[in-house]
Amino acid sequence: MIQLDGVSLNYKNDVTLLDNVDLHIPQGGFCWLTGPSGVGKSTLLRLLHLEKKSNTGLVTILDTPTNHARRSTICRLKQRIGIVYQDFRLIPNLTVFDNIALPLRLQNADETTVQRWTARILDWIGLEHKQYTYPKTLSGGEQQRVAIARAVIHRPDLLLADEPTNALDDYQVKRLMDLFYDLNDLGCTIIMATHNDALIRQFPATRLKLENGQLWVNNAV
Ligand SMILES: Nc1ncnc2c1ncn2[C@@H]1O[C@H](COP(=O)(O)OP(=O)(O)OP(=O)(O)O)[C@@H](O)[C@H]1O
């Protein structure tokens, strides 16, 4: 379960992005996060990923109150979260294989598991032939597929995705949504920021709309 109670958030001397926001998402929920450009969607995802602290209010992630949590608790929680950044944030001096394998290695998975799971997901994203290359040699769409693979390889309990379809073609978008639905069926909570209304219409789910510091929740009919 994800819960925000009276959460406010702003960058120094800047407008309030979240103004006393309450939110409850049950485990296994699937939500679209929408709102005009610059309204704070990426920042909200960073808050849920425990990279950014709120100014006030309580933040509960995967049933764990985080405000006064120890650093070790936060580290363990973060290992249960997958995130696809809008700008991918692949690690430039790691190969495609090592970028994707990173979450498993951070969990100290044994190397046989690392090799097997990474090979499987490389096959799924169609980039086995590029596994020994570095991110800067990839196209935007290829980088996005690597970022998606890295976000899901450790089967997270919470998946945060910031416009993960931007650089993908229609075929890849359909496969991505199938993957996200499969993960969601396994109990993963998914929050996906998008500007793509057609995608939302095609795949109805709860819609969180962020505007003027308020988060409006619309359940899919
Ligand atoms: N590190 C930062 N320091 C100061 N201000 C920031 C920082 N990161 C983002 N902002 C500001 O916070 C506001 C919200 O940015 P954010 O990226 O969260 O919006 P967004 O809704 O995701 O936008 P978009 O849809 O265009 O991706 C913007 O005005 C942005 O300039």
The ligand as an ORCA input file, in Angstrom:
! r2SCAN-3c Opt
* xyz 0 1
  N      16.022     19.675     -8.787
  C      15.166     20.699     -8.958
  N      15.407     21.896     -8.370
  C      14.540     22.921     -8.510
  N      13.395     22.842     -9.236
  C      13.119     21.677     -9.843
  C      13.981     20.557     -9.744
  N      13.436     19.520    -10.459
  C      12.290     20.010    -10.979
  N      12.101     21.294    -10.616
  C      10.957     22.142    -10.980
  O       9.790     21.553    -10.436
  C       8.701     21.699    -11.343
  C       8.093     20.337    -11.614
  O       9.011     19.558    -12.380
  P       8.679     18.054    -12.778
  O       9.798     17.567    -13.637
  O       8.362     17.274    -11.559
  O       7.337     18.257    -13.648
  P       6.568     17.230    -14.612
  O       5.114     17.364    -14.302
  O       7.151     15.875    -14.501
  O       6.873     17.855    -16.035
  P       6.888     17.163    -17.493
  O       5.491     16.659    -17.767
  O       7.262     18.299    -18.400
  O       7.912     16.073    -17.470
  C       9.241     22.392    -12.580
  O       8.917     23.745    -12.484
  C      10.727     22.177    -12.483
  O      11.434     23.250    -13.057
*
